[in-house]
Amino acid sequence: MDWYAKLYRSLLLASLIPFIIYLIYTGSTSLGGLIAGLVLLQFAVLMIMYSLAYNVLNESRNGPTLQVLGALLTNTGPFVLSFCVIVFVIKNLLEYYDKIAAGHVSPGFSTFSNILILLSFAQVYIIFNSVQLDKKISSITSGIIYLFGLLSGICSLILYTILTYYTTDG
């Protein structure tokens, strides 16, 4: 399974390139970079969730059900939260693609999307340095990833509010 770890680590690193493109360019190129970066990050998080769940279930086959559920929640919970936030942001970006690409959104959109990217960078850094394929993640790392996931979730709700209620016609 060494190839699997290399694959999700490569996806994590590859997700940074489109985010940088988003920060440099404007218009539809910028928006395409943001969506591409989020999709790559989403695949990496999904792969990590699978590998951690697989390892937890293999280690605790004969353990009590509540203990197994607790271990699953501790190890995969932060990634489930991050995955849900990424899906929500991608959905909003695709739904309001034309308005965003044309620049018919509030200036707060770029502010909070930049904050979301910085939180994503921080998550990628923490995940890249702490997740190993054959081990569980520590509870401290899990808590930090939960925190960044929660902050990303709040940021994505603000982006949703901006896109829904603060778009302009020109």
N, CA, C and O atoms as a DFTB+ gen file, in Angstrom:
680 C
 N C O
     1  1       0.808      -1.193       0.000
     2  2       0.000       0.000       0.000
     3  2       0.857       1.265       0.000
     4  3       0.334       2.359       0.213
     5  1       2.139       1.137      -0.231
     6  2       3.003       2.303      -0.269
     7  2       2.613       3.220      -1.432
     8  3       2.713       4.441      -1.314
     9  1       2.178       2.650      -2.534
    10  2       1.767       3.447      -3.681
    11  2       0.544       4.297      -3.334
    12  3       0.385       5.406      -3.843
    13  1      -0.300       3.777      -2.481
    14  2      -1.516       4.487      -2.077
    15  2      -1.157       5.759      -1.309
    16  3      -1.732       6.821      -1.545
    17  1      -0.208       5.639      -0.395
    18  2       0.243       6.801       0.372
    19  2       0.895       7.827      -0.546
    20  3       0.692       9.031      -0.387
    21  1       1.672       7.350      -1.499
    22  2       2.301       8.277      -2.444
    23  2       1.248       8.987      -3.296
    24  3       1.394      10.163      -3.629
    25  1       0.193       8.263      -3.641
    26  2      -0.849       8.850      -4.465
    27  2      -1.597       9.953      -3.730
    28  3      -1.779      11.039      -4.281
    29  1      -2.038       9.702      -2.490
    30  2      -2.777      10.765      -1.813
    31  2      -1.866      11.906      -1.390
    32  3      -2.310      13.051      -1.318
    33  1      -0.611      11.619      -1.111
    34  2       0.320      12.717      -0.815
    35  2       0.566      13.563      -2.070
    36  3       0.688      14.785      -1.984
    37  1       0.635      12.921      -3.214
    38  2       0.795      13.656      -4.473
    39  2      -0.428      14.515      -4.759
    40  3      -0.303      15.648      -5.224
    41  1      -1.610      13.975      -4.482
    42  2      -2.825      14.758      -4.675
    43  2      -2.859      15.968      -3.744
    44  3      -3.287      17.053      -4.139
    45  1      -2.405      15.773      -2.504
    46  2      -2.347      16.904      -1.567
    47  2      -1.435      18.003      -2.094
    48  3      -1.791      19.181      -2.080
    49  1      -0.257      17.604      -2.557
    50  2       0.677      18.601      -3.083
    51  2       0.171      19.216      -4.382
    52  3       0.334      20.415      -4.606
    53  1      -0.443      18.401      -5.239
    54  2      -0.961      18.909      -6.508
    55  2      -2.112      19.884      -6.292
    56  3      -2.340      20.762      -7.125
    57  1      -2.830      19.744      -5.200
    58  2      -3.942      20.669      -4.944
    59  2      -3.446      22.083      -4.649
    60  3      -4.205      23.042      -4.789
    61  1      -2.204      22.224      -4.251
    62  2      -1.671      23.547      -3.948
    63  2      -1.448      24.382      -5.209
    64  3      -1.580      25.606      -5.173
    65  1      -1.112      23.730      -6.320
    66  2      -0.814      24.454      -7.565
    67  2      -2.034      25.223      -8.083
    68  3      -1.910      26.410      -8.385
    69  1      -3.223      24.584      -8.199
    70  2      -4.383      25.373      -8.644
    71  2      -4.778      26.482      -7.661
    72  3      -5.287      27.523      -8.077
    73  1      -4.548      26.267      -6.369
    74  2      -4.830      27.331      -5.410
    75  2      -3.935      28.540      -5.664
    76  3      -4.382      29.682      -5.552
    77  1      -2.686      28.291      -6.000
    78  2      -1.765      29.386      -6.313
    79  2      -2.203      30.088      -7.594
    80  3      -2.109      31.311      -7.698
    81  1      -2.683      29.312      -8.571
    82  2      -3.210      29.908      -9.804
    83  2      -4.395      30.810      -9.482
    84  3      -4.538      31.886     -10.062
    85  1      -5.242      30.372      -8.560
    86  2      -6.390      31.190      -8.160
    87  2      -5.933      32.522      -7.566
    88  3      -6.532      33.564      -7.834
    89  1      -4.883      32.485      -6.769
    90  2      -4.417      33.706      -6.121
    91  2      -3.746      34.669      -7.099
    92  3      -3.736      35.877      -6.864
    93  1      -3.182      34.146      -8.196
    94  2      -2.438      34.981      -9.138
    95  2      -3.338      35.591     -10.208
    96  3      -3.225      36.779     -10.511
    97  1      -4.230      34.786     -10.781
    98  2      -5.037      35.230     -11.908
    99  2      -6.413      35.715     -11.466
   100  3      -6.780      35.616     -10.295
   101  1      -7.167      36.242     -12.434
   102  2      -8.534      36.705     -12.172
   103  2      -9.475      36.086     -13.205
   104  3      -9.033      35.501     -14.194
   105  1     -10.760      36.224     -12.964
   106  2     -11.767      35.764     -13.916
   107  2     -11.990      34.271     -13.866
   108  3     -11.849      33.632     -12.823
   109  1     -12.346      33.724     -15.028
   110  2     -12.692      32.303     -15.084
   111  2     -11.470      31.410     -14.868
   112  3     -11.607      30.296     -14.362
   113  1     -10.275      31.881     -15.243
   114  2      -9.061      31.099     -14.985
   115  2      -8.848      30.942     -13.490
   116  3      -8.528      29.857     -13.005
   117  1      -9.025      32.016     -12.782
   118  2      -8.873      31.992     -11.334
   119  2      -9.893      31.055     -10.697
   120  3      -9.549      30.242      -9.839
   121  1     -11.127      31.174     -11.115
   122  2     -12.189      30.344     -10.564
   123  2     -11.982      28.871     -10.907
   124  3     -12.253      27.994     -10.086
   125  1     -11.506      28.605     -12.106
   126  2     -11.190      27.229     -12.490
   127  2     -10.077      26.653     -11.634
   128  3     -10.107      25.474     -11.282
   129  1      -9.091      27.483     -11.297
   130  2      -8.017      27.042     -10.411
   131  2      -8.526      26.705      -9.022
   132  3      -8.098      25.721      -8.418
   133  1      -9.442      27.524      -8.514
   134  2     -10.014      27.263      -7.194
   135  2     -10.795      25.953      -7.183
   136  3     -10.662      25.151      -6.259
   137  1     -11.608      25.744      -8.213
   138  2     -12.403      24.510      -8.281
   139  2     -11.499      23.297      -8.450
   140  3     -11.717      22.270      -7.806
   141  1     -10.485      23.400      -9.310
   142  2      -9.563      22.276      -9.518
   143  2      -8.804      21.938      -8.243
   144  3      -8.630      20.764      -7.916
   145  1      -8.357      22.950      -7.529
   146  2      -7.653      22.712      -6.268
   147  2      -8.536      22.034      -5.238
   148  3      -8.093      21.133      -4.526
   149  1      -9.789      22.468      -5.160
   150  2     -10.717      21.855      -4.220
   151  2     -11.046      20.409      -4.590
   152  3     -11.191      19.558      -3.712
   153  1     -11.163      20.136      -5.881
   154  2     -11.453      18.764      -6.313
   155  2     -10.280      17.842      -5.997
   156  3     -10.485      16.727      -5.516
   157  1      -9.060      18.289      -6.258
   158  2      -7.893      17.475      -5.929
   159  2      -7.794      17.243      -4.424
   160  3      -7.493      16.135      -3.980
   161  1      -8.046      18.280      -3.650
   162  2      -8.037      18.150      -2.195
   163  2      -9.129      17.195      -1.734
   164  3      -8.927      16.418      -0.800
   165  1     -10.275      17.253      -2.383
   166  2     -11.388      16.365      -2.048
   167  2     -11.013      14.902      -2.284
   168  3     -11.298      14.050      -1.443
   169  1     -10.385      14.606      -3.408
   170  2      -9.966      13.226      -3.672
   171  2      -8.930      12.739      -2.666
   172  3      -8.981      11.594      -2.217
   173  1      -7.999      13.605      -2.318
   174  2      -6.987      13.223      -1.333
   175  2      -7.616      12.945       0.022
   176  3      -7.258      11.967       0.679
   177  1      -8.545      13.785       0.447
   178  2      -9.225      13.583       1.733
   179  2     -10.032      12.293       1.704
   180  3     -10.056      11.555       2.689
   181  1     -10.685      12.020       0.597
   182  2     -11.454      10.776       0.466
   183  2     -10.552       9.550       0.567
   184  3     -10.912       8.562       1.208
   185  1      -9.400       9.612      -0.056
   186  2      -8.458       8.490       0.015
   187  2      -7.928       8.298       1.432
   188  3      -7.773       7.166       1.889
   189  1      -7.653       9.389       2.122
   190  2      -7.167       9.300       3.491
   191  2      -8.247       8.735       4.406
   192  3      -7.966       7.909       5.275
   193  1      -9.480       9.183       4.206
   194  2     -10.590       8.649       5.014
   195  2     -10.705       7.138       4.834
   196  3     -10.873       6.400       5.805
   197  1     -10.615       6.691       3.601
   198  2     -10.720       5.260       3.327
   199  2      -9.597       4.481       4.009
   200  3      -9.850       3.463       4.653
   201  1      -8.365       4.955       3.870
   202  2      -7.242       4.216       4.437
   203  2      -7.293       4.194       5.966
   204  3      -6.989       3.170       6.578
   205  1      -7.675       5.308       6.582
   206  2      -7.775       5.339       8.039
   207  2      -8.910       4.446       8.538
   208  3      -8.746       3.733       9.527
   209  1     -10.046       4.481       7.867
   210  2     -11.167       3.624       8.267
   211  2     -10.806       2.150       8.091
   212  3     -11.149       1.316       8.930
   213  1     -10.126       1.842       7.018
   214  2      -9.702       0.465       6.772
   215  2      -8.758      -0.022       7.871
   216  3      -8.891      -1.142       8.365
   217  1      -7.812       0.823       8.245
   218  2      -6.853       0.443       9.285
   219  2      -7.519       0.305      10.652
   220  3      -7.207      -0.621      11.402
   221  1      -8.422       1.206      10.977
   222  2      -9.121       1.131      12.268
   223  2      -9.970      -0.131      12.330
   224  3      -9.980      -0.823      13.348
   225  1     -10.673      -0.431      11.262
   226  2     -11.527      -1.623      11.251
   227  2     -10.705      -2.906      11.295
   228  3     -11.133      -3.886      11.904
   229  1      -9.545      -2.921      10.670
   230  2      -8.675      -4.104      10.723
   231  2      -8.076      -4.307      12.106
   232  3      -7.942      -5.442      12.564
   233  1      -7.718      -3.224      12.771
   234  2      -7.106      -3.336      14.094
   235  2      -8.095      -3.750      15.175
   236  3      -7.724      -4.432      16.130
   237  1      -9.333      -3.344      15.031
   238  2     -10.296      -3.587      16.105
   239  2     -11.475      -4.427      15.626
   240  3     -12.631      -4.081      15.875
   241  1     -11.190      -5.502      14.956
   242  2     -12.250      -6.388      14.454
   243  2     -13.086      -6.998      15.565
   244  3     -14.313      -7.047      15.470
   245  1     -12.437      -7.454      16.596
   246  2     -13.139      -8.153      17.663
   247  2     -13.448      -7.267      18.861
   248  3     -13.886      -7.762      19.900
   249  1     -13.227      -5.974      18.729
   250  2     -13.466      -5.060      19.843
   251  2     -14.942      -4.706      19.975
   252  3     -15.747      -4.997      19.090
   253  1     -15.281      -4.078      21.088
   254  2     -16.661      -3.641      21.292
   255  2     -17.078      -2.610      20.239
   256  3     -16.255      -1.832      19.758
   257  1     -18.340      -2.616      19.898
   258  2     -18.854      -1.757      18.838
   259  2     -18.642      -0.278      19.157
   260  3     -18.250       0.493      18.281
   261  1     -18.893       0.119      20.385
   262  2     -18.716       1.522      20.749
   263  2     -17.256       1.956      20.664
   264  3     -16.964       3.093      20.293
   265  1     -16.356       1.066      21.001
   266  2     -14.934       1.384      20.912
   267  2     -14.524       1.554      19.448
   268  3     -13.751       2.451      19.113
   269  1     -15.046       0.691      18.585
   270  2     -14.741       0.791      17.160
   271  2     -15.311       2.092      16.586
   272  3     -14.642       2.786      15.820
   273  1     -16.551       2.416      16.963
   274  2     -17.156       3.659      16.495
   275  2     -16.391       4.882      16.988
   276  3     -16.214       5.848      16.246
   277  1     -15.942       4.843      18.231
   278  2     -15.146       5.936      18.767
   279  2     -13.832       6.105      18.022
   280  3     -13.417       7.223      17.714
   281  1     -13.183       4.986      17.738
   282  2     -11.929       5.047      16.987
   283  2     -12.155       5.555      15.569
   284  3     -11.352       6.328      15.047
   285  1     -13.258       5.119      14.941
   286  2     -13.578       5.603      13.594
   287  2     -13.860       7.098      13.600
   288  3     -13.397       7.831      12.727
   289  1     -14.621       7.541      14.592
   290  2     -14.959       8.960      14.678
   291  2     -13.724       9.814      14.946
   292  3     -13.576      10.895      14.377
   293  1     -12.853       9.331      15.802
   294  2     -11.632      10.077      16.107
   295  2     -10.711      10.163      14.902
   296  3     -10.101      11.204      14.659
   297  1     -10.605       9.074      14.144
   298  2      -9.662       9.048      13.028
   299  2     -10.223       9.612      11.733
   300  3      -9.503      10.289      10.999
   301  1     -11.486       9.351      11.436
   302  2     -12.024       9.799      10.153
   303  2     -12.943      11.001      10.271
   304  3     -13.241      11.643       9.263
   305  1     -13.394      11.320      11.460
   306  2     -14.320      12.435      11.657
   307  2     -13.845      13.760      11.097
   308  3     -14.605      14.430      10.398
   309  1     -12.609      14.164      11.380
   310  2     -12.151      15.448      10.841
   311  2     -12.126      15.467       9.318
   312  3     -12.358      16.505       8.698
   313  1     -11.844      14.318       8.723
   314  2     -11.785      14.249       7.264
   315  2     -13.184      14.249       6.658
   316  3     -13.391      14.775       5.565
   317  1     -14.141      13.659       7.370
   318  2     -15.534      13.710       6.912
   319  2     -16.022      15.158       6.923
   320  3     -16.673      15.603       5.978
   321  1     -15.706      15.889       7.991
   322  2     -16.075      17.296       8.072
   323  2     -15.428      18.093       6.942
   324  3     -16.099      18.884       6.280
   325  1     -14.141      17.892       6.720
   326  2     -13.442      18.596       5.642
   327  2     -14.026      18.242       4.285
   328  3     -14.194      19.111       3.430
   329  1     -14.334      16.971       4.089
   330  2     -14.916      16.507       2.830
   331  2     -16.258      17.196       2.577
   332  3     -16.521      17.660       1.468
   333  1     -17.098      17.261       3.598
   334  2     -18.417      17.902       3.463
   335  2     -18.288      19.387       3.152
   336  3     -19.036      19.917       2.331
   337  1     -17.352      20.055       3.797
   338  2     -17.132      21.482       3.537
   339  2     -16.675      21.684       2.097
   340  3     -17.151      22.596       1.421
   341  1     -15.766      20.852       1.626
   342  2     -15.258      20.980       0.257
   343  2     -16.384      20.759      -0.749
   344  3     -16.499      21.499      -1.726
   345  1     -17.212      19.745      -0.514
   346  2     -18.340      19.482      -1.413
   347  2     -19.282      20.687      -1.453
   348  3     -19.735      21.087      -2.526
   349  1     -19.576      21.265      -0.285
   350  2     -20.464      22.421      -0.202
   351  2     -19.884      23.617      -0.961
   352  3     -20.610      24.307      -1.676
   353  1     -18.597      23.864      -0.811
   354  2     -17.964      24.999      -1.498
   355  2     -17.953      24.773      -3.004
   356  3     -18.251      25.692      -3.766
   357  1     -17.612      23.558      -3.447
   358  2     -17.602      23.267      -4.881
   359  2     -19.002      23.444      -5.468
   360  3     -19.157      24.002      -6.554
   361  1     -20.016      22.969      -4.751
   362  2     -21.403      23.116      -5.205
   363  2     -21.753      24.584      -5.385
   364  3     -22.361      24.960      -6.388
   365  1     -21.377      25.412      -4.425
   366  2     -21.679      26.843      -4.523
   367  2     -20.902      27.509      -5.647
   368  3     -21.444      28.356      -6.356
   369  1     -19.647      27.140      -5.817
   370  2     -18.844      27.738      -6.884
   371  2     -19.397      27.378      -8.256
   372  3     -19.415      28.216      -9.157
   373  1     -19.845      26.148      -8.420
   374  2     -20.404      25.742      -9.704
   375  2     -21.776      26.371      -9.944
   376  3     -22.109      26.726     -11.074
   377  1     -22.560      26.508      -8.893
   378  2     -23.891      27.093      -9.021
   379  2     -23.821      28.569      -9.399
   380  3     -24.638      29.040     -10.191
   381  1     -22.868      29.298      -8.853
   382  2     -22.740      30.733      -9.107
   383  2     -21.531      31.048      -9.992
   384  3     -20.983      32.148      -9.922
   385  1     -21.119      30.103     -10.810
   386  2     -19.912      30.236     -11.622
   387  2     -19.942      31.494     -12.497
   388  3     -18.982      32.264     -12.512
   389  1     -21.033      31.697     -13.215
   390  2     -21.099      32.825     -14.144
   391  2     -21.005      34.168     -13.431
   392  3     -20.308      35.070     -13.895
   393  1     -21.698      34.304     -12.313
   394  2     -21.652      35.569     -11.567
   395  2     -20.269      35.820     -10.980
   396  3     -19.790      36.954     -10.963
   397  1     -19.627      34.749     -10.495
   398  2     -18.287      34.916      -9.914
   399  2     -17.287      35.267     -11.002
   400  3     -16.475      36.176     -10.828
   401  1     -17.337      34.551     -12.133
   402  2     -16.390      34.793     -13.224
   403  2     -16.554      36.194     -13.805
   404  3     -15.575      36.808     -14.230
   405  1     -17.796      36.708     -13.826
   406  2     -18.044      38.046     -14.355
   407  2     -17.717      39.134     -13.333
   408  3     -17.690      40.316     -13.673
   409  1     -17.470      38.741     -12.093
   410  2     -17.129      39.712     -11.059
   411  2     -18.336      40.378     -10.424
   412  3     -18.215      41.448      -9.829
   413  1     -19.504      39.750     -10.548
   414  2     -20.731      40.330      -9.999
   415  2     -20.999      39.838      -8.583
   416  3     -22.130      39.490      -8.244
   417  1     -19.972      39.811      -7.771
   418  2     -20.117      39.404      -6.373
   419  2     -19.501      40.482      -5.482
   420  3     -18.724      41.324      -5.933
   421  1     -19.861      40.428      -4.242
   422  2     -19.353      41.382      -3.263
   423  2     -17.840      41.220      -3.104
   424  3     -17.322      40.118      -3.281
   425  1     -17.126      42.290      -2.775
   426  2     -15.679      42.172      -2.520
   427  2     -15.357      41.216      -1.361
   428  3     -14.250      40.684      -1.280
   429  1     -16.315      41.008      -0.482
   430  2     -16.114      40.078       0.618
   431  2     -15.915      38.653       0.144
   432  3     -15.342      37.833       0.862
   433  1     -16.386      38.347      -1.068
   434  2     -16.211      36.997      -1.604
   435  2     -14.738      36.659      -1.745
   436  3     -14.308      35.582      -1.333
   437  1     -13.961      37.563      -2.322
   438  2     -12.537      37.272      -2.501
   439  2     -11.818      37.197      -1.159
   440  3     -10.889      36.405      -0.993
   441  1     -12.240      38.010      -0.211
   442  2     -11.634      37.969       1.122
   443  2     -11.852      36.616       1.772
   444  3     -10.906      35.991       2.252
   445  1     -13.101      36.162       1.786
   446  2     -13.386      34.901       2.457
   447  2     -12.933      33.688       1.656
   448  3     -12.651      32.639       2.236
   449  1     -12.859      33.812       0.334
   450  2     -12.305      32.690      -0.425
   451  2     -10.799      32.582      -0.187
   452  3     -10.251      31.480      -0.164
   453  1     -10.129      33.726      -0.011
   454  2      -8.705      33.686       0.331
   455  2      -8.486      33.095       1.721
   456  3      -7.535      32.343       1.932
   457  1      -9.360      33.432       2.668
   458  2      -9.274      32.835       4.000
   459  2      -9.480      31.335       3.918
   460  3      -8.780      30.568       4.579
   461  1     -10.447      30.913       3.100
   462  2     -10.700      29.485       2.914
   463  2      -9.482      28.779       2.325
   464  3      -9.169      27.654       2.713
   465  1      -8.804      29.427       1.400
   466  2      -7.599      28.833       0.811
   467  2      -6.489      28.728       1.847
   468  3      -5.791      27.715       1.900
   469  1      -6.315      29.748       2.664
   470  2      -5.299      29.678       3.720
   471  2      -5.606      28.564       4.708
   472  3      -4.699      27.854       5.142
   473  1      -6.870      28.403       5.067
   474  2      -7.251      27.292       5.944
   475  2      -6.997      25.951       5.259
   476  3      -6.589      24.986       5.904
   477  1      -7.239      25.896       3.959
   478  2      -6.970      24.660       3.211
   479  2      -5.483      24.362       3.175
   480  3      -5.077      23.210       3.329
   481  1      -4.653      25.402       2.968
   482  2      -3.199      25.222       3.012
   483  2      -2.765      24.665       4.361
   484  3      -1.947      23.749       4.432
   485  1      -3.321      25.227       5.430
   486  2      -2.970      24.763       6.774
   487  2      -3.388      23.307       6.970
   488  3      -2.638      22.514       7.540
   489  1      -4.581      22.958       6.498
   490  2      -5.035      21.570       6.610
   491  2      -4.140      20.633       5.812
   492  3      -3.776      19.557       6.287
   493  1      -3.786      21.042       4.603
   494  2      -2.910      20.205       3.778
   495  2      -1.580      19.992       4.480
   496  3      -1.059      18.877       4.496
   497  1      -1.026      21.052       5.060
   498  2       0.247      20.936       5.768
   499  2       0.144      19.964       6.943
   500  3       1.000      19.096       7.115
   501  1      -0.896      20.111       7.738
   502  2      -1.070      19.241       8.912
   503  2      -1.306      17.802       8.474
   504  3      -0.707      16.876       9.020
   505  1      -2.170      17.616       7.500
   506  2      -2.475      16.263       7.021
   507  2      -1.231      15.627       6.423
   508  3      -0.929      14.465       6.695
   509  1      -0.511      16.388       5.610
   510  2       0.672      15.846       4.934
   511  2       1.730      15.397       5.935
   512  3       2.404      14.390       5.717
   513  1       1.877      16.137       7.027
   514  2       2.918      15.821       8.000
   515  2       2.495      14.832       9.078
   516  3       3.352      14.288       9.774
   517  1       1.202      14.586       9.235
   518  2       0.787      13.749      10.356
   519  2       0.155      12.425       9.972
   520  3       0.199      11.477      10.756
   521  1      -0.423      12.335       8.800
   522  2      -1.125      11.105       8.426
   523  2      -0.144      10.137       7.794
   524  3       0.509      10.438       6.795
   525  1      -0.061       8.971       8.403
   526  2       0.729       7.893       7.842
   527  2      -0.224       6.748       7.581
   528  3      -1.174       6.536       8.335
   529  1       0.026       6.013       6.520
   530  2      -0.934       5.023       6.059
   531  2      -1.150       3.897       7.058
   532  3      -2.267       3.392       7.170
   533  1      -0.141       3.499       7.769
   534  2      -0.281       2.332       8.633
   535  2      -0.587       2.685      10.081
   536  3      -0.630       1.790      10.925
   537  1      -0.799       3.946      10.394
   538  2      -1.031       4.352      11.775
   539  2      -2.294       5.183      11.879
   540  3      -2.829       5.666      10.881
   541  1      -2.757       5.337      13.103
   542  2      -3.857       6.241      13.374
   543  2      -3.293       7.636      13.567
   544  3      -2.088       7.813      13.749
   545  1      -4.174       8.624      13.526
   546  2      -3.725       9.978      13.815
   547  2      -3.926      10.232      15.309
   548  3      -4.816       9.653      15.932
   549  1      -3.110      11.085      15.862
   550  2      -3.227      11.374      17.298
   551  2      -4.476      12.205      17.567
   552  3      -5.026      12.837      16.666
   553  1      -4.906      12.191      18.808
   554  2      -6.117      12.944      19.153
   555  2      -5.881      14.452      19.045
   556  3      -6.812      15.201      18.751
   557  1      -4.669      14.896      19.275
   558  2      -4.353      16.323      19.142
   559  2      -4.441      16.737      17.677
   560  3      -5.017      17.775      17.352
   561  1      -3.874      15.928      16.806
   562  2      -3.945      16.219      15.375
   563  2      -5.385      16.175      14.892
   564  3      -5.810      17.007      14.090
   565  1      -6.123      15.205      15.384
   566  2      -7.541      15.101      15.038
   567  2      -8.289      16.357      15.464
   568  3      -9.105      16.882      14.707
   569  1      -8.019      16.835      16.656
   570  2      -8.667      18.043      17.146
   571  2      -8.301      19.274      16.334
   572  3      -9.151      20.127      16.079
   573  1      -7.045      19.370      15.929
   574  2      -6.612      20.511      15.123
   575  2      -7.287      20.477      13.755
   576  3      -7.719      21.509      13.242
   577  1      -7.374      19.283      13.168
   578  2      -8.037      19.170      11.868
   579  2      -9.533      19.470      12.016
   580  3     -10.123      20.094      11.134
   581  1     -10.155      19.032      13.124
   582  2     -11.543      19.406      13.409
   583  2     -11.690      20.922      13.478
   584  3     -12.626      21.484      12.910
   585  1     -10.769      21.582      14.170
   586  2     -10.829      23.037      14.309
   587  2     -10.749      23.719      12.949
   588  3     -11.560      24.594      12.644
   589  1      -9.775      23.323      12.131
   590  2      -9.659      23.916      10.806
   591  2     -10.872      23.579       9.938
   592  3     -11.290      24.396       9.118
   593  1     -11.434      22.395      10.109
   594  2     -12.646      22.035       9.383
   595  2     -13.827      22.888       9.803
   596  3     -14.634      23.299       8.969
   597  1     -13.927      23.153      11.101
   598  2     -15.000      24.014      11.608
   599  2     -14.841      25.443      11.094
   600  3     -15.812      26.065      10.662
   601  1     -13.623      25.956      11.142
   602  2     -13.382      27.304      10.619
   603  2     -13.649      27.372       9.117
   604  3     -14.188      28.364       8.625
   605  1     -13.278      26.328       8.392
   606  2     -13.573      26.270       6.958
   607  2     -15.074      26.209       6.722
   608  3     -15.585      26.817       5.781
   609  1     -15.777      25.479       7.569
   610  2     -17.230      25.399       7.449
   611  2     -17.886      26.750       7.670
   612  3     -18.798      27.122       6.931
   613  1     -17.439      27.484       8.671
   614  2     -17.966      28.828       8.927
   615  2     -17.667      29.738       7.745
   616  3     -18.520      30.514       7.315
   617  1     -16.458      29.638       7.229
   618  2     -16.059      30.448       6.080
   619  2     -16.900      30.090       4.849
   620  3     -17.286      30.974       4.084
   621  1     -17.180      28.809       4.660
   622  2     -17.988      28.403       3.501
   623  2     -19.429      28.874       3.640
   624  3     -20.066      29.196       2.638
   625  1     -19.957      28.920       4.863
   626  2     -21.305      29.461       5.075
   627  2     -21.342      30.965       4.792
   628  3     -22.326      31.474       4.254
   629  1     -20.287      31.663       5.148
   630  2     -20.203      33.090       4.826
   631  2     -20.139      33.280       3.316
   632  3     -20.791      34.174       2.776
   633  1     -19.357      32.445       2.630
   634  2     -19.294      32.515       1.170
   635  2     -20.669      32.247       0.557
   636  3     -21.072      32.917      -0.394
   637  1     -21.377      31.272       1.101
   638  2     -22.716      30.964       0.611
   639  2     -23.642      32.163       0.794
   640  3     -24.417      32.490      -0.106
   641  1     -23.570      32.814       1.940
   642  2     -24.395      33.991       2.201
   643  2     -24.055      35.116       1.223
   644  3     -24.948      35.780       0.697
   645  1     -22.778      35.321       0.989
   646  2     -22.355      36.357       0.043
   647  2     -22.871      36.036      -1.354
   648  3     -23.401      36.913      -2.036
   649  1     -22.720      34.794      -1.780
   650  2     -23.152      34.422      -3.130
   651  2     -24.668      34.459      -3.282
   652  3     -25.176      34.772      -4.359
   653  1     -25.386      34.144      -2.226
   654  2     -26.839      34.095      -2.305
   655  2     -27.475      35.482      -2.207
   656  3     -28.402      35.791      -2.955
   657  1     -26.987      36.311      -1.297
   658  2     -27.673      37.553      -1.002
   659  2     -26.945      38.819      -1.432
   660  3     -27.552      39.890      -1.447
   661  1     -25.673      38.733      -1.781
   662  2     -24.907      39.928      -2.073
   663  2     -24.288      39.896      -3.462
   664  3     -23.160      40.356      -3.644
   665  1     -24.996      39.367      -4.434
   666  2     -24.525      39.425      -5.819
   667  2     -25.137      40.638      -6.478
   668  3     -26.214      41.088      -6.086
   669  1     -24.453      41.174      -7.484
   670  2     -24.935      42.359      -8.194
   671  2     -25.144      42.001      -9.650
   672  3     -24.698      40.951     -10.111
   673  1     -25.819      42.870     -10.367
   674  2     -26.082      42.634     -11.792
   675  2     -25.020      43.267     -12.676
   676  3     -24.998      42.992     -13.875
   677  1     -24.185      44.058     -12.165
   678  2     -23.187      44.683     -13.007
   679  2     -22.410      45.634     -12.226
   680  3     -21.504      46.276     -12.758
